[in-house]
Amino acid sequence: MINTRHTKAAKSTSSEAVGVLEKYFPPSFFDINIHLLVHLSDEALLCGPIRYHWMYPFDRLMKTFKDYVKNT
């Protein structure tokens, strides 16, 4: 299970780390991955472990369905 205290600490730490990086790197360094790092702990608190909201099983099922449909 997700430890709420550790997750909140991770959010604080990641926000501080991004703040420090903003001092030394230009804005072009901060792509979507850096931005998502800040919100990762929020998502963990809201949704829980990734196995409960991961889309990979659905994507695999859709690939199976797409294999059945062929345009000839």
PDB file of N, CA, C, O and CB in Angstrom:
ATOM      1  N   MET A   1       0.834  -1.182   0.000  1.00  0.00           N
ATOM      2  CA  MET A   1       0.000   0.000   0.000  1.00  0.00           C
ATOM      3  C   MET A   1       0.879   1.245   0.000  1.00  0.00           C
ATOM      4  O   MET A   1       2.075   1.199   0.286  1.00  0.00           O
ATOM      5  CB  MET A   1      -0.949  -0.002   1.210  1.00  0.00           C
ATOM      6  N   ILE A   2       0.253   2.323  -0.323  1.00  0.00           N
ATOM      7  CA  ILE A   2       0.958   3.598  -0.396  1.00  0.00           C
ATOM      8  C   ILE A   2       0.930   4.267   0.974  1.00  0.00           C
ATOM      9  O   ILE A   2      -0.128   4.424   1.584  1.00  0.00           O
ATOM     10  CB  ILE A   2       0.328   4.522  -1.475  1.00  0.00           C
ATOM     11  N   ASN A   3       2.090   4.650   1.435  1.00  0.00           N
ATOM     12  CA  ASN A   3       2.200   5.350   2.706  1.00  0.00           C
ATOM     13  C   ASN A   3       1.951   6.842   2.449  1.00  0.00           C
ATOM     14  O   ASN A   3       2.717   7.486   1.733  1.00  0.00           O
ATOM     15  CB  ASN A   3       3.608   5.109   3.371  1.00  0.00           C
ATOM     16  N   THR A   4       0.891   7.379   3.028  1.00  0.00           N
ATOM     17  CA  THR A   4       0.496   8.764   2.781  1.00  0.00           C
ATOM     18  C   THR A   4       1.577   9.739   3.236  1.00  0.00           C
ATOM     19  O   THR A   4       1.846  10.730   2.557  1.00  0.00           O
ATOM     20  CB  THR A   4      -0.820   9.074   3.493  1.00  0.00           C
ATOM     21  N   ARG A   5       2.181   9.469   4.352  1.00  0.00           N
ATOM     22  CA  ARG A   5       3.211  10.373   4.867  1.00  0.00           C
ATOM     23  C   ARG A   5       4.405  10.445   3.914  1.00  0.00           C
ATOM     24  O   ARG A   5       4.924  11.528   3.645  1.00  0.00           O
ATOM     25  CB  ARG A   5       3.675   9.918   6.262  1.00  0.00           C
ATOM     26  N   HIS A   6       4.839   9.290   3.407  1.00  0.00           N
ATOM     27  CA  HIS A   6       5.971   9.266   2.484  1.00  0.00           C
ATOM     28  C   HIS A   6       5.617   9.936   1.162  1.00  0.00           C
ATOM     29  O   HIS A   6       6.448  10.614   0.557  1.00  0.00           O
ATOM     30  CB  HIS A   6       6.426   7.828   2.239  1.00  0.00           C
ATOM     31  N   THR A   7       4.387   9.743   0.721  1.00  0.00           N
ATOM     32  CA  THR A   7       3.971  10.342  -0.550  1.00  0.00           C
ATOM     33  C   THR A   7       3.923  11.860  -0.447  1.00  0.00           C
ATOM     34  O   THR A   7       4.352  12.557  -1.367  1.00  0.00           O
ATOM     35  CB  THR A   7       2.599   9.802  -0.975  1.00  0.00           C
ATOM     36  N   LYS A   8       3.410  12.375   0.656  1.00  0.00           N
ATOM     37  CA  LYS A   8       3.390  13.826   0.842  1.00  0.00           C
ATOM     38  C   LYS A   8       4.803  14.383   0.959  1.00  0.00           C
ATOM     39  O   LYS A   8       5.081  15.476   0.466  1.00  0.00           O
ATOM     40  CB  LYS A   8       2.575  14.194   2.085  1.00  0.00           C
ATOM     41  N   ALA A   9       5.688  13.648   1.604  1.00  0.00           N
ATOM     42  CA  ALA A   9       7.085  14.080   1.695  1.00  0.00           C
ATOM     43  C   ALA A   9       7.740  14.072   0.314  1.00  0.00           C
ATOM     44  O   ALA A   9       8.533  14.958  -0.003  1.00  0.00           O
ATOM     45  CB  ALA A   9       7.872  13.171   2.664  1.00  0.00           C
ATOM     46  N   ALA A  10       7.412  13.083  -0.498  1.00  0.00           N
ATOM     47  CA  ALA A  10       7.959  13.015  -1.855  1.00  0.00           C
ATOM     48  C   ALA A  10       7.471  14.198  -2.692  1.00  0.00           C
ATOM     49  O   ALA A  10       8.229  14.748  -3.490  1.00  0.00           O
ATOM     50  CB  ALA A  10       7.565  11.684  -2.531  1.00  0.00           C
ATOM     51  N   LYS A  11       6.222  14.585  -2.512  1.00  0.00           N
ATOM     52  CA  LYS A  11       5.696  15.732  -3.244  1.00  0.00           C
ATOM     53  C   LYS A  11       6.448  16.993  -2.855  1.00  0.00           C
ATOM     54  O   LYS A  11       6.835  17.780  -3.719  1.00  0.00           O
ATOM     55  CB  LYS A  11       4.192  15.903  -2.982  1.00  0.00           C
ATOM     56  N   SER A  12       6.654  17.186  -1.576  1.00  0.00           N
ATOM     57  CA  SER A  12       7.376  18.359  -1.100  1.00  0.00           C
ATOM     58  C   SER A  12       8.808  18.372  -1.636  1.00  0.00           C
ATOM     59  O   SER A  12       9.298  19.406  -2.091  1.00  0.00           O
ATOM     60  CB  SER A  12       7.382  18.396   0.432  1.00  0.00           C
ATOM     61  N   THR A  13       9.462  17.237  -1.579  1.00  0.00           N
ATOM     62  CA  THR A  13      10.840  17.134  -2.038  1.00  0.00           C
ATOM     63  C   THR A  13      10.947  17.371  -3.538  1.00  0.00           C
ATOM     64  O   THR A  13      11.851  18.073  -3.991  1.00  0.00           O
ATOM     65  CB  THR A  13      11.412  15.771  -1.684  1.00  0.00           C
ATOM     66  N   SER A  14      10.033  16.792  -4.313  1.00  0.00           N
ATOM     67  CA  SER A  14      10.097  16.970  -5.765  1.00  0.00           C
ATOM     68  C   SER A  14       9.804  18.411  -6.155  1.00  0.00           C
ATOM     69  O   SER A  14      10.408  18.934  -7.092  1.00  0.00           O
ATOM     70  CB  SER A  14       9.114  16.031  -6.462  1.00  0.00           C
ATOM     71  N   SER A  15       8.879  19.060  -5.446  1.00  0.00           N
ATOM     72  CA  SER A  15       8.595  20.460  -5.737  1.00  0.00           C
ATOM     73  C   SER A  15       9.805  21.336  -5.437  1.00  0.00           C
ATOM     74  O   SER A  15      10.116  22.251  -6.199  1.00  0.00           O
ATOM     75  CB  SER A  15       7.387  20.936  -4.932  1.00  0.00           C
ATOM     76  N   GLU A  16      10.486  21.059  -4.332  1.00  0.00           N
ATOM     77  CA  GLU A  16      11.688  21.813  -3.991  1.00  0.00           C
ATOM     78  C   GLU A  16      12.796  21.568  -5.007  1.00  0.00           C
ATOM     79  O   GLU A  16      13.519  22.491  -5.382  1.00  0.00           O
ATOM     80  CB  GLU A  16      12.169  21.443  -2.590  1.00  0.00           C
ATOM     81  N   ALA A  17      12.925  20.321  -5.451  1.00  0.00           N
ATOM     82  CA  ALA A  17      13.964  19.988  -6.428  1.00  0.00           C
ATOM     83  C   ALA A  17      13.719  20.710  -7.750  1.00  0.00           C
ATOM     84  O   ALA A  17      14.660  21.213  -8.365  1.00  0.00           O
ATOM     85  CB  ALA A  17      14.018  18.468  -6.657  1.00  0.00           C
ATOM     86  N   VAL A  18      12.473  20.763  -8.188  1.00  0.00           N
ATOM     87  CA  VAL A  18      12.156  21.479  -9.429  1.00  0.00           C
ATOM     88  C   VAL A  18      12.434  22.967  -9.254  1.00  0.00           C
ATOM     89  O   VAL A  18      12.915  23.621 -10.179  1.00  0.00           O
ATOM     90  CB  VAL A  18      10.677  21.251  -9.838  1.00  0.00           C
ATOM     91  N   GLY A  19      12.135  23.503  -8.078  1.00  0.00           N
ATOM     92  CA  GLY A  19      12.443  24.906  -7.803  1.00  0.00           C
ATOM     93  C   GLY A  19      13.926  25.206  -7.898  1.00  0.00           C
ATOM     94  O   GLY A  19      14.322  26.238  -8.440  1.00  0.00           O
ATOM     95  N   VAL A  20      14.749  24.305  -7.371  1.00  0.00           N
ATOM     96  CA  VAL A  20      16.201  24.486  -7.457  1.00  0.00           C
ATOM     97  C   VAL A  20      16.659  24.379  -8.915  1.00  0.00           C
ATOM     98  O   VAL A  20      17.503  25.157  -9.362  1.00  0.00           O
ATOM     99  CB  VAL A  20      16.937  23.438  -6.579  1.00  0.00           C
ATOM    100  N   LEU A  21      16.107  23.421  -9.648  1.00  0.00           N
ATOM    101  CA  LEU A  21      16.482  23.266 -11.057  1.00  0.00           C
ATOM    102  C   LEU A  21      16.120  24.500 -11.874  1.00  0.00           C
ATOM    103  O   LEU A  21      16.831  24.852 -12.815  1.00  0.00           O
ATOM    104  CB  LEU A  21      15.805  22.034 -11.652  1.00  0.00           C
ATOM    105  N   GLU A  22      15.011  25.163 -11.520  1.00  0.00           N
ATOM    106  CA  GLU A  22      14.598  26.359 -12.260  1.00  0.00           C
ATOM    107  C   GLU A  22      15.613  27.489 -12.131  1.00  0.00           C
ATOM    108  O   GLU A  22      15.678  28.363 -12.996  1.00  0.00           O
ATOM    109  CB  GLU A  22      13.238  26.835 -11.770  1.00  0.00           C
ATOM    110  N   LYS A  23      16.397  27.482 -11.072  1.00  0.00           N
ATOM    111  CA  LYS A  23      17.416  28.517 -10.893  1.00  0.00           C
ATOM    112  C   LYS A  23      18.575  28.344 -11.866  1.00  0.00           C
ATOM    113  O   LYS A  23      19.195  29.323 -12.280  1.00  0.00           O
ATOM    114  CB  LYS A  23      17.936  28.499  -9.464  1.00  0.00           C
ATOM    115  N   TYR A  24      18.869  27.089 -12.231  1.00  0.00           N
ATOM    116  CA  TYR A  24      20.082  26.810 -12.987  1.00  0.00           C
ATOM    117  C   TYR A  24      19.854  26.434 -14.446  1.00  0.00           C
ATOM    118  O   TYR A  24      20.786  26.517 -15.246  1.00  0.00           O
ATOM    119  CB  TYR A  24      20.824  25.722 -12.323  1.00  0.00           C
ATOM    120  N   PHE A  25      18.661  26.030 -14.811  1.00  0.00           N
ATOM    121  CA  PHE A  25      18.406  25.596 -16.175  1.00  0.00           C
ATOM    122  C   PHE A  25      17.433  26.537 -16.866  1.00  0.00           C
ATOM    123  O   PHE A  25      16.587  27.148 -16.214  1.00  0.00           O
ATOM    124  CB  PHE A  25      17.863  24.171 -16.190  1.00  0.00           C
ATOM    125  N   PRO A  26      17.548  26.656 -18.190  1.00  0.00           N
ATOM    126  CA  PRO A  26      16.622  27.525 -18.925  1.00  0.00           C
ATOM    127  C   PRO A  26      15.229  26.887 -18.997  1.00  0.00           C
ATOM    128  O   PRO A  26      15.083  25.686 -18.772  1.00  0.00           O
ATOM    129  CB  PRO A  26      17.159  27.805 -20.354  1.00  0.00           C
ATOM    130  N   PRO A  27      14.217  27.685 -19.309  1.00  0.00           N
ATOM    131  CA  PRO A  27      12.852  27.136 -19.391  1.00  0.00           C
ATOM    132  C   PRO A  27      12.697  26.005 -20.410  1.00  0.00           C
ATOM    133  O   PRO A  27      11.807  25.167 -20.268  1.00  0.00           O
ATOM    134  CB  PRO A  27      11.887  28.239 -19.736  1.00  0.00           C
ATOM    135  N   SER A  28      13.548  25.972 -21.428  1.00  0.00           N
ATOM    136  CA  SER A  28      13.438  24.906 -22.429  1.00  0.00           C
ATOM    137  C   SER A  28      13.780  23.533 -21.856  1.00  0.00           C
ATOM    138  O   SER A  28      13.427  22.515 -22.452  1.00  0.00           O
ATOM    139  CB  SER A  28      14.349  25.206 -23.609  1.00  0.00           C
ATOM    140  N   PHE A  29      14.455  23.486 -20.718  1.00  0.00           N
ATOM    141  CA  PHE A  29      14.788  22.215 -20.065  1.00  0.00           C
ATOM    142  C   PHE A  29      13.549  21.528 -19.512  1.00  0.00           C
ATOM    143  O   PHE A  29      13.503  20.301 -19.428  1.00  0.00           O
ATOM    144  CB  PHE A  29      15.795  22.443 -18.941  1.00  0.00           C
ATOM    145  N   PHE A  30      12.559  22.302 -19.141  1.00  0.00           N
ATOM    146  CA  PHE A  30      11.403  21.770 -18.426  1.00  0.00           C
ATOM    147  C   PHE A  30      10.336  21.317 -19.412  1.00  0.00           C
ATOM    148  O   PHE A  30       9.450  22.083 -19.792  1.00  0.00           O
ATOM    149  CB  PHE A  30      10.830  22.823 -17.462  1.00  0.00           C
ATOM    150  N   ASP A  31      10.437  20.067 -19.815  1.00  0.00           N
ATOM    151  CA  ASP A  31       9.424  19.502 -20.693  1.00  0.00           C
ATOM    152  C   ASP A  31       8.314  18.871 -19.843  1.00  0.00           C
ATOM    153  O   ASP A  31       8.255  19.081 -18.631  1.00  0.00           O
ATOM    154  CB  ASP A  31      10.052  18.451 -21.658  1.00  0.00           C
ATOM    155  N   ILE A  32       7.460  18.119 -20.475  1.00  0.00           N
ATOM    156  CA  ILE A  32       6.297  17.557 -19.787  1.00  0.00           C
ATOM    157  C   ILE A  32       6.710  16.563 -18.696  1.00  0.00           C
ATOM    158  O   ILE A  32       6.011  16.427 -17.692  1.00  0.00           O
ATOM    159  CB  ILE A  32       5.372  16.870 -20.795  1.00  0.00           C
ATOM    160  N   ASN A  33       7.830  15.872 -18.881  1.00  0.00           N
ATOM    161  CA  ASN A  33       8.247  14.886 -17.872  1.00  0.00           C
ATOM    162  C   ASN A  33       8.612  15.538 -16.548  1.00  0.00           C
ATOM    163  O   ASN A  33       8.305  14.998 -15.485  1.00  0.00           O
ATOM    164  CB  ASN A  33       9.432  14.080 -18.384  1.00  0.00           C
ATOM    165  N   ILE A  34       9.257  16.682 -16.601  1.00  0.00           N
ATOM    166  CA  ILE A  34       9.593  17.397 -15.367  1.00  0.00           C
ATOM    167  C   ILE A  34       8.313  17.883 -14.697  1.00  0.00           C
ATOM    168  O   ILE A  34       8.184  17.840 -13.474  1.00  0.00           O
ATOM    169  CB  ILE A  34      10.546  18.592 -15.656  1.00  0.00           C
ATOM    170  N   HIS A  35       7.373  18.343 -15.509  1.00  0.00           N
ATOM    171  CA  HIS A  35       6.101  18.807 -14.959  1.00  0.00           C
ATOM    172  C   HIS A  35       5.320  17.652 -14.319  1.00  0.00           C
ATOM    173  O   HIS A  35       4.717  17.819 -13.259  1.00  0.00           O
ATOM    174  CB  HIS A  35       5.258  19.471 -16.059  1.00  0.00           C
ATOM    175  N   LEU A  36       5.335  16.500 -14.956  1.00  0.00           N
ATOM    176  CA  LEU A  36       4.612  15.344 -14.424  1.00  0.00           C
ATOM    177  C   LEU A  36       5.224  14.837 -13.117  1.00  0.00           C
ATOM    178  O   LEU A  36       4.523  14.254 -12.290  1.00  0.00           O
ATOM    179  CB  LEU A  36       4.593  14.222 -15.455  1.00  0.00           C
ATOM    180  N   LEU A  37       6.500  15.051 -12.932  1.00  0.00           N
ATOM    181  CA  LEU A  37       7.150  14.648 -11.685  1.00  0.00           C
ATOM    182  C   LEU A  37       6.491  15.313 -10.482  1.00  0.00           C
ATOM    183  O   LEU A  37       6.355  14.700  -9.423  1.00  0.00           O
ATOM    184  CB  LEU A  37       8.641  14.994 -11.725  1.00  0.00           C
ATOM    185  N   VAL A  38       6.086  16.564 -10.647  1.00  0.00           N
ATOM    186  CA  VAL A  38       5.461  17.288  -9.549  1.00  0.00           C
ATOM    187  C   VAL A  38       4.107  16.672  -9.200  1.00  0.00           C
ATOM    188  O   VAL A  38       3.725  16.628  -8.031  1.00  0.00           O
ATOM    189  CB  VAL A  38       5.297  18.773  -9.909  1.00  0.00           C
ATOM    190  N   HIS A  39       3.387  16.199 -10.208  1.00  0.00           N
ATOM    191  CA  HIS A  39       2.039  15.681  -9.988  1.00  0.00           C
ATOM    192  C   HIS A  39       1.975  14.175  -9.731  1.00  0.00           C
ATOM    193  O   HIS A  39       0.898  13.641  -9.469  1.00  0.00           O
ATOM    194  CB  HIS A  39       1.194  16.007 -11.166  1.00  0.00           C
ATOM    195  N   LEU A  40       3.095  13.500  -9.801  1.00  0.00           N
ATOM    196  CA  LEU A  40       3.106  12.051  -9.634  1.00  0.00           C
ATOM    197  C   LEU A  40       2.618  11.631  -8.254  1.00  0.00           C
ATOM    198  O   LEU A  40       1.856  10.670  -8.141  1.00  0.00           O
ATOM    199  CB  LEU A  40       4.501  11.512  -9.870  1.00  0.00           C
ATOM    200  N   SER A  41       3.032  12.316  -7.223  1.00  0.00           N
ATOM    201  CA  SER A  41       2.597  11.944  -5.875  1.00  0.00           C
ATOM    202  C   SER A  41       1.109  12.240  -5.673  1.00  0.00           C
ATOM    203  O   SER A  41       0.428  11.509  -4.954  1.00  0.00           O
ATOM    204  CB  SER A  41       3.432  12.689  -4.820  1.00  0.00           C
ATOM    205  N   ASP A  42       0.596  13.307  -6.300  1.00  0.00           N
ATOM    206  CA  ASP A  42      -0.846  13.580  -6.221  1.00  0.00           C
ATOM    207  C   ASP A  42      -1.653  12.435  -6.824  1.00  0.00           C
ATOM    208  O   ASP A  42      -2.660  12.008  -6.260  1.00  0.00           O
ATOM    209  CB  ASP A  42      -1.186  14.900  -6.942  1.00  0.00           C
ATOM    210  N   GLU A  43      -1.203  11.947  -7.965  1.00  0.00           N
ATOM    211  CA  GLU A  43      -1.893  10.832  -8.613  1.00  0.00           C
ATOM    212  C   GLU A  43      -1.832   9.572  -7.758  1.00  0.00           C
ATOM    213  O   GLU A  43      -2.803   8.820  -7.691  1.00  0.00           O
ATOM    214  CB  GLU A  43      -1.287  10.558  -9.990  1.00  0.00           C
ATOM    215  N   ALA A  44      -0.716   9.343  -7.117  1.00  0.00           N
ATOM    216  CA  ALA A  44      -0.592   8.169  -6.251  1.00  0.00           C
ATOM    217  C   ALA A  44      -1.554   8.265  -5.069  1.00  0.00           C
ATOM    218  O   ALA A  44      -2.136   7.260  -4.660  1.00  0.00           O
ATOM    219  CB  ALA A  44       0.855   8.022  -5.748  1.00  0.00           C
ATOM    220  N   LEU A  45      -1.723   9.467  -4.521  1.00  0.00           N
ATOM    221  CA  LEU A  45      -2.653   9.638  -3.400  1.00  0.00           C
ATOM    222  C   LEU A  45      -4.108   9.490  -3.849  1.00  0.00           C
ATOM    223  O   LEU A  45      -4.928   8.919  -3.130  1.00  0.00           O
ATOM    224  CB  LEU A  45      -2.447  11.009  -2.745  1.00  0.00           C
ATOM    225  N   LEU A  46      -4.423  10.003  -5.031  1.00  0.00           N
ATOM    226  CA  LEU A  46      -5.799   9.944  -5.517  1.00  0.00           C
ATOM    227  C   LEU A  46      -6.211   8.550  -5.976  1.00  0.00           C
ATOM    228  O   LEU A  46      -7.297   8.073  -5.647  1.00  0.00           O
ATOM    229  CB  LEU A  46      -5.979  10.916  -6.649  1.00  0.00           C
ATOM    230  N   CYS A  47      -5.337   7.905  -6.735  1.00  0.00           N
ATOM    231  CA  CYS A  47      -5.721   6.655  -7.399  1.00  0.00           C
ATOM    232  C   CYS A  47      -5.193   5.401  -6.716  1.00  0.00           C
ATOM    233  O   CYS A  47      -5.703   4.308  -6.962  1.00  0.00           O
ATOM    234  CB  CYS A  47      -5.244   6.673  -8.812  1.00  0.00           C
ATOM    235  N   GLY A  48      -4.206   5.533  -5.885  1.00  0.00           N
ATOM    236  CA  GLY A  48      -3.624   4.357  -5.260  1.00  0.00           C
ATOM    237  C   GLY A  48      -2.565   3.736  -6.157  1.00  0.00           C
ATOM    238  O   GLY A  48      -2.030   4.404  -7.042  1.00  0.00           O
ATOM    239  N   PRO A  49      -2.263   2.479  -5.936  1.00  0.00           N
ATOM    240  CA  PRO A  49      -1.239   1.811  -6.743  1.00  0.00           C
ATOM    241  C   PRO A  49      -1.594   1.807  -8.222  1.00  0.00           C
ATOM    242  O   PRO A  49      -2.768   1.838  -8.590  1.00  0.00           O
ATOM    243  CB  PRO A  49      -1.041   0.383  -6.261  1.00  0.00           C
ATOM    244  N   ILE A  50      -0.585   1.769  -9.053  1.00  0.00           N
ATOM    245  CA  ILE A  50      -0.788   1.909 -10.495  1.00  0.00           C
ATOM    246  C   ILE A  50      -1.601   0.758 -11.080  1.00  0.00           C
ATOM    247  O   ILE A  50      -2.246   0.932 -12.114  1.00  0.00           O
ATOM    248  CB  ILE A  50       0.553   1.997 -11.201  1.00  0.00           C
ATOM    249  N   ARG A  51      -1.588  -0.382 -10.462  1.00  0.00           N
ATOM    250  CA  ARG A  51      -2.324  -1.511 -11.039  1.00  0.00           C
ATOM    251  C   ARG A  51      -3.833  -1.257 -11.093  1.00  0.00           C
ATOM    252  O   ARG A  51      -4.548  -1.942 -11.825  1.00  0.00           O
ATOM    253  CB  ARG A  51      -2.047  -2.775 -10.235  1.00  0.00           C
ATOM    254  N   TYR A  52      -4.321  -0.277 -10.325  1.00  0.00           N
ATOM    255  CA  TYR A  52      -5.750   0.006 -10.324  1.00  0.00           C
ATOM    256  C   TYR A  52      -6.165   1.025 -11.372  1.00  0.00           C
ATOM    257  O   TYR A  52      -7.359   1.177 -11.629  1.00  0.00           O
ATOM    258  CB  TYR A  52      -6.165   0.490  -8.977  1.00  0.00           C
ATOM    259  N   HIS A  53      -5.233   1.719 -11.980  1.00  0.00           N
ATOM    260  CA  HIS A  53      -5.611   2.679 -13.019  1.00  0.00           C
ATOM    261  C   HIS A  53      -4.697   2.623 -14.235  1.00  0.00           C
ATOM    262  O   HIS A  53      -4.644   3.574 -15.015  1.00  0.00           O
ATOM    263  CB  HIS A  53      -5.606   4.076 -12.452  1.00  0.00           C
ATOM    264  N   TRP A  54      -3.998   1.547 -14.398  1.00  0.00           N
ATOM    265  CA  TRP A  54      -3.090   1.369 -15.516  1.00  0.00           C
ATOM    266  C   TRP A  54      -3.879   0.969 -16.746  1.00  0.00           C
ATOM    267  O   TRP A  54      -4.769   0.125 -16.648  1.00  0.00           O
ATOM    268  CB  TRP A  54      -2.015   0.321 -15.192  1.00  0.00           C
ATOM    269  N   MET A  55      -3.585   1.541 -17.893  1.00  0.00           N
ATOM    270  CA  MET A  55      -4.341   1.293 -19.120  1.00  0.00           C
ATOM    271  C   MET A  55      -3.764   0.156 -19.961  1.00  0.00           C
ATOM    272  O   MET A  55      -4.370  -0.207 -20.969  1.00  0.00           O
ATOM    273  CB  MET A  55      -4.391   2.549 -19.946  1.00  0.00           C
ATOM    274  N   TYR A  56      -2.639  -0.410 -19.597  1.00  0.00           N
ATOM    275  CA  TYR A  56      -2.019  -1.437 -20.424  1.00  0.00           C
ATOM    276  C   TYR A  56      -2.911  -2.651 -20.665  1.00  0.00           C
ATOM    277  O   TYR A  56      -2.981  -3.104 -21.808  1.00  0.00           O
ATOM    278  CB  TYR A  56      -0.744  -1.880 -19.791  1.00  0.00           C
ATOM    279  N   PRO A  57      -3.591  -3.204 -19.675  1.00  0.00           N
ATOM    280  CA  PRO A  57      -4.462  -4.351 -19.971  1.00  0.00           C
ATOM    281  C   PRO A  57      -5.557  -4.004 -20.975  1.00  0.00           C
ATOM    282  O   PRO A  57      -5.879  -4.818 -21.841  1.00  0.00           O
ATOM    283  CB  PRO A  57      -5.096  -4.871 -18.687  1.00  0.00           C
ATOM    284  N   PHE A  58      -6.124  -2.828 -20.875  1.00  0.00           N
ATOM    285  CA  PHE A  58      -7.145  -2.403 -21.830  1.00  0.00           C
ATOM    286  C   PHE A  58      -6.548  -2.262 -23.230  1.00  0.00           C
ATOM    287  O   PHE A  58      -7.173  -2.668 -24.210  1.00  0.00           O
ATOM    288  CB  PHE A  58      -7.781  -1.073 -21.383  1.00  0.00           C
ATOM    289  N   ASP A  59      -5.363  -1.700 -23.333  1.00  0.00           N
ATOM    290  CA  ASP A  59      -4.708  -1.554 -24.631  1.00  0.00           C
ATOM    291  C   ASP A  59      -4.423  -2.909 -25.264  1.00  0.00           C
ATOM    292  O   ASP A  59      -4.588  -3.071 -26.473  1.00  0.00           O
ATOM    293  CB  ASP A  59      -3.412  -0.765 -24.485  1.00  0.00           C
ATOM    294  N   ARG A  60      -4.003  -3.874 -24.472  1.00  0.00           N
ATOM    295  CA  ARG A  60      -3.758  -5.214 -25.011  1.00  0.00           C
ATOM    296  C   ARG A  60      -5.053  -5.849 -25.517  1.00  0.00           C
ATOM    297  O   ARG A  60      -5.065  -6.500 -26.561  1.00  0.00           O
ATOM    298  CB  ARG A  60      -3.115  -6.110 -23.943  1.00  0.00           C
ATOM    299  N   LEU A  61      -6.138  -5.654 -24.772  1.00  0.00           N
ATOM    300  CA  LEU A  61      -7.425  -6.193 -25.200  1.00  0.00           C
ATOM    301  C   LEU A  61      -7.868  -5.556 -26.516  1.00  0.00           C
ATOM    302  O   LEU A  61      -8.368  -6.244 -27.405  1.00  0.00           O
ATOM    303  CB  LEU A  61      -8.488  -5.967 -24.116  1.00  0.00           C
ATOM    304  N   MET A  62      -7.685  -4.254 -26.635  1.00  0.00           N
ATOM    305  CA  MET A  62      -8.066  -3.570 -27.865  1.00  0.00           C
ATOM    306  C   MET A  62      -7.227  -4.045 -29.053  1.00  0.00           C
ATOM    307  O   MET A  62      -7.734  -4.117 -30.172  1.00  0.00           O
ATOM    308  CB  MET A  62      -7.923  -2.060 -27.692  1.00  0.00           C
ATOM    309  N   LYS A  63      -5.954  -4.369 -28.825  1.00  0.00           N
ATOM    310  CA  LYS A  63      -5.128  -4.913 -29.905  1.00  0.00           C
ATOM    311  C   LYS A  63      -5.681  -6.254 -30.363  1.00  0.00           C
ATOM    312  O   LYS A  63      -5.702  -6.541 -31.560  1.00  0.00           O
ATOM    313  CB  LYS A  63      -3.661  -5.065 -29.449  1.00  0.00           C
ATOM    314  N   THR A  64      -6.125  -7.069 -29.428  1.00  0.00           N
ATOM    315  CA  THR A  64      -6.722  -8.354 -29.783  1.00  0.00           C
ATOM    316  C   THR A  64      -7.960  -8.151 -30.639  1.00  0.00           C
ATOM    317  O   THR A  64      -8.156  -8.853 -31.631  1.00  0.00           O
ATOM    318  CB  THR A  64      -7.074  -9.152 -28.524  1.00  0.00           C
ATOM    319  N   PHE A  65      -8.793  -7.195 -30.258  1.00  0.00           N
ATOM    320  CA  PHE A  65      -9.989  -6.917 -31.050  1.00  0.00           C
ATOM    321  C   PHE A  65      -9.637  -6.385 -32.433  1.00  0.00           C
ATOM    322  O   PHE A  65     -10.286  -6.737 -33.418  1.00  0.00           O
ATOM    323  CB  PHE A  65     -10.881  -5.920 -30.323  1.00  0.00           C
ATOM    324  N   LYS A  66      -8.625  -5.549 -32.512  1.00  0.00           N
ATOM    325  CA  LYS A  66      -8.229  -4.998 -33.805  1.00  0.00           C
ATOM    326  C   LYS A  66      -7.674  -6.078 -34.722  1.00  0.00           C
ATOM    327  O   LYS A  66      -7.804  -5.979 -35.943  1.00  0.00           O
ATOM    328  CB  LYS A  66      -7.196  -3.896 -33.616  1.00  0.00           C
ATOM    329  N   ASP A  67      -7.063  -7.101 -34.156  1.00  0.00           N
ATOM    330  CA  ASP A  67      -6.558  -8.200 -34.975  1.00  0.00           C
ATOM    331  C   ASP A  67      -7.681  -8.975 -35.634  1.00  0.00           C
ATOM    332  O   ASP A  67      -7.484  -9.558 -36.700  1.00  0.00           O
ATOM    333  CB  ASP A  67      -5.716  -9.134 -34.138  1.00  0.00           C
ATOM    334  N   TYR A  68      -8.856  -8.995 -35.020  1.00  0.00           N
ATOM    335  CA  TYR A  68      -9.998  -9.695 -35.607  1.00  0.00           C
ATOM    336  C   TYR A  68     -10.569  -8.967 -36.816  1.00  0.00           C
ATOM    337  O   TYR A  68     -11.164  -9.597 -37.691  1.00  0.00           O
ATOM    338  CB  TYR A  68     -11.079  -9.877 -34.570  1.00  0.00           C
ATOM    339  N   VAL A  69     -10.400  -7.671 -36.874  1.00  0.00           N
ATOM    340  CA  VAL A  69     -10.986  -6.872 -37.953  1.00  0.00           C
ATOM    341  C   VAL A  69      -9.926  -6.658 -39.026  1.00  0.00           C
ATOM    342  O   VAL A  69      -8.850  -6.123 -38.761  1.00  0.00           O
ATOM    343  CB  VAL A  69     -11.526  -5.502 -37.418  1.00  0.00           C
ATOM    344  N   LYS A  70     -10.254  -7.085 -40.245  1.00  0.00           N
ATOM    345  CA  LYS A  70      -9.326  -6.926 -41.374  1.00  0.00           C
ATOM    346  C   LYS A  70     -10.101  -6.352 -42.553  1.00  0.00           C
ATOM    347  O   LYS A  70     -11.211  -6.792 -42.852  1.00  0.00           O
ATOM    348  CB  LYS A  70      -8.647  -8.292 -41.759  1.00  0.00           C
ATOM    349  N   ASN A  71      -9.513  -5.380 -43.208  1.00  0.00           N
ATOM    350  CA  ASN A  71     -10.072  -4.845 -44.434  1.00  0.00           C
ATOM    351  C   ASN A  71      -9.366  -5.508 -45.611  1.00  0.00           C
ATOM    352  O   ASN A  71      -8.167  -5.311 -45.810  1.00  0.00           O
ATOM    353  CB  ASN A  71      -9.931  -3.294 -44.490  1.00  0.00           C
ATOM    354  N   THR A  72     -10.088  -6.272 -46.369  1.00  0.00           N
ATOM    355  CA  THR A  72      -9.462  -6.946 -47.509  1.00  0.00           C
ATOM    356  C   THR A  72     -10.106  -6.537 -48.800  1.00  0.00           C
ATOM    357  O   THR A  72      -9.705  -7.006 -49.865  1.00  0.00           O
ATOM    358  CB  THR A  72      -9.536  -8.448 -47.355  1.00  0.00           C
TER     359      THR A  72
END
